[in-house]
Amino acid sequence: MKTFFRTCYALFISALLSSCAMNDVNHYKDQKPSFDLEKYFIGTSDAWGMFQQRDGSVVKRFKVTIEGKKINEQLVLDEKFEYDDGSTQQRIWRLSKQADGTWHGTADDVKGIALGQIAGNALHWQYTLLLPVSGSIYEMQMDDWMYLMDQDTLINRTSMRKFGVELGQVTLFFRRRPA
């Protein structure tokens, strides 16, 4: 029992320290090119990605086609996923820029509101994804970082956590199609 409590304590301290060490998006405020979310995503983009477990093994690969448009005051992103196992998925994000410059987003498989902040070439999103696995739904905390490399290329890295423990990472590469 003593070993169990030591292990729990070590996990708690580890999670606490890792949360303190997280990047602040403002570290990127001077990085170029500046990331304009609407400018980048209005139109069609393609993305290629993978999910890796904690040990680094690739569990799933996928391709995404994203159609972005402005509807009223919202940026709507219609994402169509094609997975390497032949399955497909659609997620429609509805993003709204707030008066303070932050972004709020919703989607059917996102619990509550996704919160995003942009500085320089970086966007930091945090949200809870409702992830279906074998007939159950798991609430995964997503810590999502996007970095604009040039006007057409975006790199995205996301940490997926449950109870503060990282279960895996998603890596995505986006490329805008010419208008």
C-alpha positions in Angstrom: 0.0 0.0 0.0 2.9 2.3 0.8 4.3 1.8 -2.7 0.9 2.6 -4.2 0.7 6.0 -2.4 4.3 6.8 -3.4 3.5 6.1 -7.0 0.3 8.2 -6.9 2.3 11.0 -5.2 5.0 10.8 -7.9 2.4 10.9 -10.7 0.7 13.9 -9.1 4.0 15.9 -8.7 5.0 14.9 -12.2 1.7 16.2 -13.7 2.0 19.4 -11.6 5.5 20.1 -12.7 4.8 19.4 -16.4 1.8 21.7 -16.3 4.0 24.5 -14.9 6.5 23.9 -17.7 4.0 24.3 -20.5 4.8 26.9 -23.1 3.1 30.3 -23.0 1.9 31.3 -26.5 3.3 34.8 -25.9 6.8 33.3 -26.2 6.1 33.3 -30.0 4.8 36.9 -30.2 7.8 38.1 -32.3 7.9 35.0 -34.6 7.0 35.5 -38.3 5.0 35.0 -40.3 2.1 36.2 -38.2 -0.7 33.6 -38.0 -4.0 35.0 -39.1 -6.5 32.1 -38.5 -9.1 33.3 -40.9 -6.7 34.1 -43.7 -5.1 30.7 -43.4 -8.2 28.6 -43.2 -10.7 30.3 -45.6 -10.6 28.1 -48.7 -9.4 24.5 -48.9 -6.6 22.9 -47.0 -5.2 19.4 -46.9 -3.6 17.9 -43.8 -1.8 14.6 -43.1 -1.3 13.3 -39.6 -0.8 10.4 -37.2 -1.6 9.4 -33.7 1.3 8.0 -31.6 1.0 6.3 -28.2 3.3 7.3 -25.4 5.9 4.8 -26.5 6.1 6.4 -29.9 4.3 3.7 -31.8 2.0 5.0 -34.6 -1.5 3.7 -34.0 -3.4 5.6 -36.7 -2.6 7.6 -39.8 -5.0 9.9 -41.6 -5.6 12.6 -44.2 -7.9 15.5 -43.7 -9.6 17.9 -46.2 -10.7 21.2 -44.6 -13.1 23.6 -46.2 -13.1 26.9 -44.4 -15.6 29.7 -44.9 -16.8 32.8 -43.0 -20.5 32.5 -42.1 -21.8 35.6 -40.3 -19.1 36.3 -37.7 -17.9 32.7 -37.4 -15.1 30.8 -39.2 -16.6 27.4 -40.0 -14.1 24.6 -40.7 -15.6 21.5 -42.3 -13.0 18.7 -41.7 -13.3 15.4 -43.5 -11.0 12.6 -42.2 -9.9 9.5 -44.0 -8.1 7.0 -41.8 -5.6 4.3 -42.9 -8.1 1.6 -41.9 -10.6 2.9 -44.4 -12.9 4.6 -41.8 -14.0 8.2 -42.2 -15.1 11.0 -39.9 -16.4 14.6 -40.1 -15.9 17.4 -37.6 -17.3 20.8 -38.1 -15.7 23.5 -36.1 -17.4 26.9 -35.5 -14.8 29.4 -34.4 -15.5 32.9 -33.0 -12.9 35.6 -32.4 -13.5 37.3 -29.1 -13.1 41.0 -28.3 -9.8 40.3 -26.4 -8.3 38.6 -29.4 -8.8 35.0 -28.2 -10.8 32.4 -30.1 -13.6 30.2 -28.9 -14.6 27.0 -30.8 -17.3 24.4 -30.7 -17.8 21.1 -32.5 -20.2 18.2 -31.9 -17.4 16.0 -30.4 -15.9 18.7 -28.2 -17.2 19.1 -24.7 -17.9 22.8 -23.9 -15.8 25.5 -25.6 -12.3 25.2 -27.0 -10.2 28.1 -26.0 -7.5 29.4 -28.3 -4.9 32.2 -28.3 -2.6 33.4 -31.1 0.7 35.2 -30.7 3.2 35.6 -33.6 3.2 32.4 -35.7 1.6 30.2 -33.0 -1.9 29.2 -32.0 -2.5 27.4 -28.7 -5.9 25.5 -28.4 -7.1 23.7 -25.3 -10.3 21.6 -25.3 -11.9 18.3 -24.2 -12.5 15.9 -27.1 -15.2 13.2 -26.7 -13.3 10.3 -28.2 -15.3 7.1 -29.2 -13.3 3.9 -28.5 -14.9 0.4 -28.7 -18.4 1.7 -27.9 -17.4 4.0 -25.1 -16.8 7.7 -25.1 -13.7 9.0 -23.4 -13.1 12.7 -22.4 -9.6 13.5 -23.6 -7.9 16.8 -22.7 -6.3 18.2 -25.8 -3.3 20.6 -25.6 -3.0 21.7 -29.2 -0.2 23.8 -30.7 -0.1 25.1 -34.3 2.9 26.8 -35.9 2.7 28.7 -39.2 5.9 28.0 -41.1 5.1 30.0 -44.3 1.9 31.4 -45.8 0.8 27.9 -46.9 2.3 25.5 -44.4 1.2 24.8 -40.8 2.5 22.2 -38.4 0.3 21.0 -35.5 1.3 19.0 -32.4 -1.3 17.9 -29.9 -0.9 16.2 -26.5 -3.8 14.0 -25.5 -4.2 13.5 -21.7 -6.6 11.7 -19.4 -6.4 12.5 -15.7 -3.3 14.6 -16.4 -1.4 11.6 -17.9 -0.3 11.9 -21.5 -1.7 8.9 -23.5 -0.3 10.0 -26.9 0.3 12.7 -29.4 -1.2 13.8 -32.7 1.0 15.4 -35.3 -0.4 17.1 -38.4 1.0 18.9 -41.4 -1.3 21.3 -43.2 -1.0 22.7 -46.7 -3.3 25.3 -48.2 -4.5 24.7 -51.7 -4.0 27.6 -54.2 -7.1 29.8 -54.5 
